[in-house]
Amino acid sequence: MKSDDELVEDVTNELFFDPRIDHIDAIAVGADDGTVTLRGTVGSFHEKHNAGSAAKRVRGVTDVRNELNVRLMTDARATTPTSAPPRCRCSCSTASSPPSRSTSRSQMPS
């Protein structure tokens, strides 16, 4: 039977070499008498499932406690380069919209 330290190392390596797992740096691996625990945050439910499957593939693992949290890319805290800037919630019309193309430079607010 492998020691807990050997299991942690083997599971960490299995996660690292699995191309379906993108957030390896965000996954903590622990082991206790053959039971492996995965903690941290990943970007999808598929990634969480794949991490659990990868841990189960390691010889000597008897059980996997998959405690990974999922933070989806659509989460309000995530930002993407294509996301629009936040809109102004005040009643003014110029704060949230750019000047029209027909406005000349001399008419644009400075």
HUKACOR-V831716 format. One record per pair of residues at least 12 apart in sequence whose C-alpha atoms are under 10 Angstrom apart, sorted by the first residue. I is the first residue (numbers start at 1). J is the second residue. D is the distance in Angstrom with one decimal. If there is no record, write none. Layout:
# HUKACOR-V831716
i & j & d
I & J & D
I & J & D
This chain:
# HUKACOR-V831716
i & j & d
1 & 33 & 9.2
1 & 34 & 8.4
1 & 59 & 9.2
1 & 60 & 6.4
1 & 61 & 9.5
2 & 33 & 8.7
2 & 34 & 7.9
2 & 59 & 8.6
2 & 60 & 6.1
2 & 61 & 8.8
3 & 31 & 8.7
3 & 32 & 8.7
3 & 33 & 7.6
3 & 34 & 8.1
3 & 60 & 8.9
4 & 30 & 7.9
4 & 31 & 5.2
4 & 32 & 5.9
4 & 33 & 6.4
4 & 34 & 7.0
4 & 35 & 8.7
4 & 36 & 8.6
4 & 60 & 9.6
4 & 61 & 9.6
5 & 30 & 8.5
5 & 31 & 7.3
5 & 32 & 9.2
6 & 31 & 9.0
6 & 60 & 9.4
7 & 29 & 9.0
7 & 30 & 8.3
7 & 31 & 6.6
7 & 32 & 9.0
7 & 33 & 9.3
7 & 34 & 7.5
7 & 35 & 9.1
7 & 36 & 7.7
7 & 55 & 9.3
7 & 58 & 7.8
7 & 59 & 8.4
7 & 60 & 7.1
7 & 61 & 7.2
8 & 28 & 9.2
8 & 29 & 5.9
8 & 30 & 5.9
8 & 31 & 6.0
8 & 32 & 9.4
8 & 34 & 9.8
8 & 36 & 7.6
8 & 37 & 9.3
8 & 38 & 10.0
8 & 55 & 9.5
8 & 58 & 10.0
8 & 61 & 9.8
9 & 29 & 8.5
9 & 30 & 9.5
9 & 31 & 9.8
10 & 29 & 10.0
10 & 55 & 8.6
10 & 57 & 10.0
10 & 58 & 6.8
10 & 59 & 8.6
10 & 60 & 9.5
10 & 61 & 9.7
11 & 29 & 7.4
11 & 30 & 9.2
11 & 31 & 9.4
11 & 36 & 8.3
11 & 38 & 9.6
11 & 51 & 9.4
11 & 52 & 9.8
11 & 54 & 7.4
11 & 55 & 5.4
11 & 56 & 8.5
11 & 57 & 8.5
11 & 58 & 6.3
11 & 59 & 9.3
11 & 61 & 8.7
12 & 24 & 8.2
12 & 25 & 9.9
12 & 27 & 8.7
12 & 28 & 8.4
12 & 29 & 6.7
12 & 30 & 9.5
12 & 38 & 9.9
12 & 51 & 9.9
12 & 54 & 9.4
12 & 55 & 8.2
12 & 58 & 9.9
13 & 54 & 9.7
13 & 55 & 9.6
13 & 58 & 9.7
14 & 51 & 8.9
14 & 53 & 9.9
14 & 54 & 6.1
14 & 55 & 7.0
14 & 56 & 9.7
14 & 57 & 8.2
14 & 58 & 7.4
15 & 27 & 8.9
15 & 29 & 9.7
15 & 50 & 8.8
15 & 51 & 6.4
15 & 52 & 9.1
15 & 53 & 9.5
15 & 54 & 6.2
15 & 55 & 7.2
16 & 51 & 9.8
16 & 54 & 9.7
17 & 54 & 9.5
18 & 50 & 8.5
18 & 51 & 8.4
18 & 54 & 7.4
19 & 50 & 9.8
20 & 46 & 8.4
20 & 47 & 6.6
20 & 48 & 9.9
20 & 49 & 10.0
20 & 50 & 6.8
20 & 51 & 8.3
20 & 54 & 9.7
21 & 42 & 8.4
21 & 43 & 9.2
21 & 44 & 9.6
21 & 46 & 8.9
21 & 47 & 5.6
21 & 48 & 8.3
21 & 49 & 9.6
21 & 50 & 6.9
21 & 51 & 6.6
21 & 54 & 9.3
22 & 42 & 7.8
22 & 43 & 7.9
22 & 44 & 9.7
22 & 47 & 7.6
22 & 51 & 9.9
23 & 40 & 9.2
23 & 41 & 7.7
23 & 42 & 5.8
23 & 43 & 7.3
23 & 44 & 10.0
23 & 47 & 8.4
23 & 48 & 9.9
23 & 51 & 9.8
24 & 40 & 9.3
24 & 41 & 9.4
24 & 42 & 8.3
24 & 51 & 9.1
25 & 40 & 9.0
25 & 41 & 9.4
25 & 42 & 9.6
26 & 39 & 8.2
26 & 40 & 5.4
26 & 41 & 5.8
26 & 42 & 6.9
26 & 43 & 10.0
26 & 68 & 9.4
27 & 39 & 5.6
27 & 40 & 4.7
27 & 41 & 6.6
27 & 42 & 7.6
27 & 48 & 9.9
27 & 51 & 9.0
27 & 67 & 9.9
27 & 68 & 7.6
27 & 69 & 9.7
28 & 40 & 6.0
28 & 41 & 9.2
28 & 67 & 9.9
28 & 68 & 9.0
29 & 55 & 9.3
29 & 66 & 9.8
30 & 64 & 9.9
30 & 65 & 9.6
31 & 61 & 8.7
31 & 63 & 9.7
31 & 64 & 9.1
31 & 65 & 9.7
32 & 61 & 9.7
32 & 63 & 9.8
33 & 60 & 9.4
33 & 61 & 8.7
33 & 62 & 8.4
33 & 63 & 9.5
34 & 59 & 9.6
34 & 60 & 6.2
34 & 61 & 4.9
34 & 62 & 5.1
34 & 63 & 6.7
34 & 64 & 8.7
35 & 55 & 10.0
35 & 56 & 9.8
35 & 60 & 9.0
35 & 61 & 6.1
35 & 62 & 5.6
35 & 63 & 4.6
35 & 64 & 5.7
35 & 65 & 7.3
36 & 52 & 9.4
36 & 55 & 7.5
36 & 56 & 8.6
36 & 60 & 9.8
36 & 61 & 6.7
36 & 62 & 7.9
36 & 63 & 6.2
36 & 64 & 4.8
36 & 65 & 6.1
36 & 66 & 8.3
37 & 52 & 9.2
37 & 55 & 9.0
37 & 63 & 8.6
37 & 64 & 5.8
37 & 65 & 4.6
37 & 66 & 6.0
37 & 67 & 7.0
37 & 68 & 9.0
38 & 51 & 8.1
38 & 52 & 7.7
38 & 55 & 8.6
38 & 64 & 7.6
38 & 65 & 6.3
38 & 66 & 5.0
38 & 67 & 5.6
38 & 68 & 6.0
38 & 69 & 9.7
39 & 65 & 8.7
39 & 66 & 7.0
39 & 67 & 5.1
39 & 68 & 4.7
39 & 69 & 7.5
40 & 66 & 9.6
40 & 67 & 7.4
40 & 68 & 5.1
40 & 69 & 6.1
40 & 70 & 8.6
41 & 67 & 9.0
41 & 68 & 5.5
41 & 69 & 4.6
41 & 70 & 5.6
41 & 71 & 6.6
41 & 72 & 9.8
42 & 68 & 6.9
42 & 69 & 6.3
42 & 70 & 5.1
42 & 71 & 6.2
42 & 72 & 8.1
42 & 73 & 10.0
43 & 69 & 8.6
43 & 70 & 5.6
43 & 71 & 5.2
43 & 72 & 5.2
43 & 73 & 6.6
43 & 74 & 9.8
43 & 75 & 9.9
44 & 69 & 8.9
44 & 70 & 5.7
44 & 71 & 6.7
44 & 72 & 5.7
44 & 73 & 7.9
45 & 68 & 9.3
45 & 69 & 8.7
45 & 70 & 6.3
45 & 71 & 8.8
45 & 72 & 8.3
46 & 70 & 9.5
47 & 68 & 9.5
47 & 70 & 8.6
48 & 66 & 7.7
48 & 67 & 8.8
48 & 68 & 6.3
48 & 69 & 7.8
48 & 70 & 7.2
49 & 66 & 8.3
49 & 68 & 9.2
51 & 64 & 9.9
51 & 66 & 8.2
51 & 68 & 8.9
52 & 64 & 6.7
52 & 65 & 8.0
52 & 66 & 6.0
52 & 67 & 9.4
52 & 68 & 9.1
53 & 66 & 9.6
94 & 109 & 9.6
